[in-house]
Amino acid sequence: MKTWIAAAILTCAMTACHSPEATVWKLYYLGGQSNMDGYGDVTDLPETLQEPLPGIMIFHGNTSPDGTEPDGNGVWAELRPGHGAGFSSDGTINSHSEQFGIELSFAERMRQLDPGANIALIKYSRGGTSIDAEAAGQFGAWDPDDPTGTGVNQYDHFLATIRLATAVQDIDGDGHPDLLVPSGIVWMQGESDGAYSEAIARRYEANLEQLIDLVRAALRVDDLPAVIGRISDSGQDDDGRVWDHGDIVRAAQAAFVEKDPRAALVTSTDSYGYSDPWHYDSNGYLDLGRRFADALAELERRASTPRE
């Protein structure tokens, strides 16, 4: 049933009812766990990213635990600092935090790569979440076929976010309809699936493949490009490994990308500093956003290059 819903939830806003007057926006989905949430300090931002970014809109869905009614509430607004960990929205007002994630440098870089494009972001991520339901812990899981019986999980909250975001006909409030064109998926997650058991970690490739396919289905583009951030390890644990089975997840991410011609892996995370054992420092998030943008642009370039 969830698979069917994912393929059917997008509303007239995604097509703007095919209005010839619609403004076209390239739409990107940002998802995952805490390193997608973002723990960069707003005070560390360069001057170019300290103010709202004109012409770039974001709908940041409110997060909820598994087993609760789907939420996903948000408000389309011009992108600005504060969409990191601690952000929340009640569907009317966005409450910005003192943290940022990859969204700022990602959008800035996408604008540099395609200066004439209108860029729209939908962000829904939740710290600590796994794909595998057996690794959900206290944070939650994305498994659309969750066998634990909770009924509602992160996948449902993601669907709610997409439904609410795409129900808006005029995302920038200029009085004209908007056409949202799904253009890419950015996924930063996998640490929690590498923290529990070898068996869970070895299921990650199949779990990731299923989830990315369903995100593509929710956005109604079967070959939508997807960029995956490779998980890394700070080593800040007694045994030198925060994610005991992280190497298995890393290999699974690489295997998924190898098999999917419309996917790419960003590996720069190995070089980042950390603000704590789990999260990158501010410079890491800034670099990661740019790398994601470059990887998506490369996938787009390959798709548009005629085969010999």
N, C-alpha and C positions, 0 to 999 in steps of 0.2 A: 504493500500500500504506500509506504513512504517513497519508494522508487517512482511510482506513478505520480504522486503529488509533486515530487521534484521536477518532473518534466512538464507540469501543468500550472505551476504557481505564478509565472510571470504574467503581468497584466498589460493593459493597453499602454501603460507608460513605457514599456520596453520598445514598443513600436510607435509610440505617440500617435496611434491610430493611423499611421502612414500619412500624417499631415505634411504637405509640401512646405509648410512654414516652420516645421520643427527644427530646433537647434540640435545638431548632432554632438553627442558626448561619447568619448571613448571610456568605457566602464571597466574598472579593474576591481577584483575581489581580493581582499587581504585577510588571510585566516591562519589559525594555528593556536599555539599556546603562548607562554609568557614572553618569549623572545619576539613574538609578533605583537603582543600587547605593547612592549617597549618600556625599558627602565632607564632610558637616557634622561639626563637632567636638563630641563628647559634652559637653565642658566648657562649651559655649555653650548647652546646653539650659535652658529655663526650669524652675523647680522642679517644676511639675506633670508634667513628662516625664522627670524624673531617676530615677524609680523604676518598677518594673513596673506595667503597666496592668491592674488586675483585670478579669477577664471578657473579655479580648481575647487571642486565641491566634494564634500565627504558626507556619507551617512554612516555613523558609527553606532552599531546596534548594542543595546544594553545587554549585559551578560546575566545569566541565571544558572543556578545549579541544576543537575539532572533531577528528574522527578517533579519539577515544577512546571506550571503552565508556560507554554512558549511566550517569550517576551520579545526581544529584538527591537524594542522601541528606540527610536532615534529621530533626529531632525536633520534634513539636508542643510548644510551650512558651508560657508567658505572655509577652506582648510586653514588651520592656524595651529600654533603650538598647544599642547595639552591633550592630545589624543593617545597618550600612553597609559600605562598602568594607573588605575585610580579614576579614569574617565567614567562618567555615567550619563545617562539620559533618561528622562521620564516620558519622552515622546513629544514634549513641548519645549523643554529647556535642556540644553547640553551643559553639563557641569565638567569643565576642563580641569585637568590635573597639572601637576608640576613635572610630569614625565612625557617623553615622546618615544615613538617607535620608528619604523622605517618609512612611514607615510610621507613625511616632509621631504626628505632627500629623494625618495622615489618619485614623487610628483614633480619636484623641481627638475630632476634629470629627464623625466619623460617630456617635460615642456621644452627642455633644451634639444632633445632629439627630434621633437615634432612641434616646432614653435606655433604652428597654426591650429593645433588640436585643442579642443575643450576636454578637460580631464575630470572624470568623476570616479570616486572611490567608494566602495562599500567595505566596511571593516567589521568583522565579527571574529573575535578570538577570546580564548579564556585560559588564563594561566594554569599550568599543571595538568591540563587535559591530555588524555591519550586518545588514540583511535580505538584500540582494543578495550572492550568493556571490562576485561579482567584486570586492567591497569588503571581503572578510573579513580581508585582511592577516594579522597574527599573532594576531588576537583571535577570529575565528570569524564565522559567519553563521547566520541563522535560516531561510533559504530551504528550505522542505520538499522542494523538487524540486532540491536542490543539484546542479548539473551538473558540479561539479569532481571528483566521483568519490571524495570522502572517506568517503562512506557514512554517517557519523554527524556531526551538527552540533548547534547550539544548540536547534533545534526538537526533536530527539530528547531532549536533556537536560531541556527543559521538560516533555515528555511523561513522562519518568521521574519528575520531581518531582511532577507531578499524580498519577501512579499510586501513588507511595509515600505521598503525603499523604492521599489518599482511601482508602487501604487500612486506615487506622486507624479502628476503630469508636468509640472513646471518646477524643476528642482532648484533653479536659481532665482525664482520669484520675479522674472522680468515680464510676465504676462504672456509669454509665448510657450507653446508646448515644446517638450524636449524629447529627443530620440536617444535612448541609451543603447549603445552598441557594445556588447560584451567583447572585451579585447584581451583579457588575460587573468590568470589566477596566480597569486603569490602565496606560497604556503611555507610557513616556518614552524615546524613541529616535529616531534619524534623522541624528544628527551624522555618523556614519561614512559613511552613504550620500551625504552632501553633500560629502565630502572628496576624492573620487577623480576623477570625470569627470562631464561634463554628461549623458552617456548613462545612467550609473548613477542619477544624481539624477532624471532624467526617468522612470525605471522605478519610482520610489518609490511613487507612488499605487497602481499595480496591485499591487506587492509588499505594501504595507500592507493593502490590501483583502483579499488572499488570506490573509495571516497572521492578521488579526483574525477572519476567518471560520473559520479552522481552530482558533484558540483557543476561539472560541464552540462549535465542534463538540466539542472536547475536554472542555468543561464541559457539553455537552449542552443548550445553550440557544441557539437560532438567532438570537434577537434580544437577546442579553445586552448591556446597555449598556456602551459602551466610551468612555473618556475619554482623549484624546491630549494630551500636553504638547507645545506648539510649541517646536521647537528655537530657540535664540538664539545670538548670537555675541558673545564678549567683546571682539573687535577687537584682541586682544593678539597680533598677528602683524605681520610686516614690512609686508605690504600692507594691513593693517587688517581682514583676514578670516581667521579660523581655519578656517572651513568655506567653501571657495572656491565651492561650488555650493549653499550652504545656503538661499539664497532660493528655489531651485527645490523643495527638499524642503519648505520652509515652505508654499509654494503648494500642493504635493501634499497635505500634511496638511489644509489648509483645504478642498481639493476633495473629499477623502475624506469629511470630516465633513459637507460640504454635501449630499452624495449619500446619506448614511446617516442616517436619522431617529433611530437609536438610538446615535448617536455625538456627542461634543462635543469642542471644542478649548479648552484652557486656554492663554491668551496672556500671562499675567502674567510669564512668564520674561524678557521684554524688559526688565523693570525691575529684575532681580536683580543684585546684586554677585557677584563671582567670587573664589574663593580661589586660582585659577590660570587659565591660558588656557582651560581646558576645563570646569571644574566650578563650580557655584554656591557661594556662601558659606552659612554655617549658617542665616542668616535666610531665604535663598532657599528652602532645603529645607523649613523650617517653614511658610512661606507656601504653597509649592507643594502640600504635603500637604493643607492646608485647602482650597485651590482645587479640587483633584481631588475632594474629598469634596462640596463644594458643587455641582460640576458633575454628579456622579452623582446627587445628591439631586434636582437639577432635572430630569434625564432621567427619574427615577422619578416625579416629580410629573406631568410631561407624559404619561407612559404611563397614569397613573391618572385623568387628567382626561377625562371623557366628551367626545367630539367632538359639535359642534352639527350 
